[in-house]
Amino acid sequence: KPVAGTFVSKVQGSEAFVSVVAAPPAKGQDKRVVTVFVCDARRLCGVFSASAAANTFTARAAGGEGEAKGKLTAKAASGTIEPPDGEPLRYNAPQATATSGLYDLKVSSRGRLSGASAAGVALKGNVELPPPGAGRIRLADGKRLRFDAVAASGDAVRLRPGQVRLIVLPNRQLRGAGRAPGGGGAAFFIRSSK
């Protein structure tokens, strides 16, 4: 039976975080979408996607730049990520619980963040635009987290203007990336404040 769910963790031997989201198959369909997002909030930020019927997958980045392979079980997603440049990364990500997960957010021109995780958990916050700056988010359980936003080169973040992707681990650490709204939008990375 195809496993569905969200899995998050820190990548072994790296500063990167990874999320794997396996959607449930639509009624009457065998295949479903599997998306891998990896971000170290310094130079690496990649989205890989695949259509998979089984619990193994090979996901590719848009433009064919790198790939992510994995295996899904009810408890974890594990595999490798081959970024376009750099060494392959290994991951073993347990299923996300409570407020951990992958958040797909919108950012307004005033720096307001809003959105939800793949599991439907809401998140709100703010970020100083343009970066560098700081920000705060409030998770659905009321916990507030502070983060730093730093400018990224334009090609390091391939997200739409006004979009932010954020991985939150069970220990409340976070990594992500975004693009400010407007013409082209400045790219930025997000990481937990020290």
N, C-alpha and C positions, 0 to 999 in steps of 0.2 A: 504494500500500500504506500502511495507517495506521502512522504513526511512533509508537513507544512509547519511553519513557525519562523521565529526570529532568533538568531544566534549571535552573540557578541563576545569579543575578548580582545586582549592585547595580543599582538603577533609575537611569537617566540623570537627572542634575540633582536628585538627592534623596538622603536618608539611608536610604531604604527598600531592603530586599533583596526579591527575588522568587524564587519557585520555581514551576515548572510541571511537574506529574507527569501523564504520559499513560500510562495502563495499557494493556497489550495487550488486544485484543478477545478475549472468551471464544470457545472453539471453536464454530464455526457461527454466530457473531454478527458483525454489521457494525460495531456501535457499541461504544465503550468510554468509560470515565470519564476526563475531563480535569479536574484540580484546580489552581487557581492560589492561592498563598498569598503575601500581601505584608505586610511588617511593617517599620516604621521604629523600633520599640522606644521610641517617644515618645508618639504619639497614634494612629497608624494601624496597624491589624491586621485584615486581611480575608481571608476564604476564599471563593473563587468556584468553582463546579463546573458541569460540563456533560456531556452525553452527545453524543459526536461520532463520525461515521463517517468523515469526511474529515480532512484535516490542517489545516483551519481550524476555529475554534470561537468561540462567544460563551458565556462562563460567567457565571452570576449568583450573587450572594450570597443566602444564606437570607433570606427576607423581601423580596427584590427590591431591596436597598439597594446599588446600584452594579453594575458589570459589568466583565469582563475579556475582551478580544478577542485572538485570537492566531493565528499560523500556525506549524506545526511542520515542521522538516526534520530530517534525520538528525543535523545538527550543532548546531542551535539552535532556540529558540522565541523569537518576536518578536511584539510587539503593543502594545496600550495597556490601561491599567487606569483605570477611571473610578470613584474612590471616592465614597461617598455625599456627602461634603463635601470640597471641595478641587479642585485642578486635575488634569486627566488626566495620567497618568504613562506614559512610553514605556519599554519594556524590550527588550533583545536578550540572551537568556540562553543561553550555550553549554551543551552537555551536561555534566552533573556527572561528575567523575572521582574515583577513589580514595575518600577519606572525605568529599568535599563532597556536599551534597544536602539534602533535607528530611527531618528526623527527627521522628517522632511518638512522644512519650515519655509515660511515666507518672511522677507524682511522689507519693511516699508522704507520710504525715503527718510523718515525720521528715526530709523533704527529700531523700530518695534518688531519683535520676533513673535510669530505665532504658528502653530501647527500641531501635528500629532505624530506619534510613532506608528510603525507599521501595524501594531496591535491596537491602535486607536487611543493611546494614552496622550492626553493633551499636554502642551507645554507653552509657556508664554515667557517673554523676556525682552531685553533691549541690548543693543550694541552700539557703540560709538562709530559713526560713519563720517568721513572715510577713515579706515584704519591707518596707523595703529591706534589702539584704544582698549577699552575694557567693556565688559558687559556683565549682565546677570540673567539667569533664567530661573523660573519657578516651576518645579516639577508638579505633577498632579497630586503627590502626597504632601505638598506644601514646602518641601525642602528647597532652599535657594542655593544656587551654585554660582560662583564667580568665575569668569574666564577672561582671557586676553585675546584680542583680535589683532593679528599682524598682517601687513600687506603681503601678497603673494604675486609672483609673476603671472601675467595673463594666461599663459598656456598651462600653468600648473593646476588650475581649477577649471574644469569643464562643466560648469553648471549654468543654468539660465540666469539672466539678470533678475534679482529679487529672490533667488533661491538659496537656501542654506541646508546642508546635510550635516547631521550631528550624531555621533555615536556616544551613548552614555553607558558606561559599565556599571555593574552592580555596586562597585566601591565608590560611585559618584564621580569618577574621573571622566573627562570628555575630550574628544578630538572631533574636528570637523572642518568644513570649508564652506564658503559662500561667495556670492557675487552681489554687490550692491545693485539696487534697482537703477533704471535709467539707461541712457545710451551707452552700451558696452559694459557698464558697471565695473567698478574696481573689484578685483578678486582679493579675498582674504582667507586666512586660516584662523581657526578657533582652537584654543587649548586651555585646559584647566589652569587657573592662576596658581602660582607657587606660594 
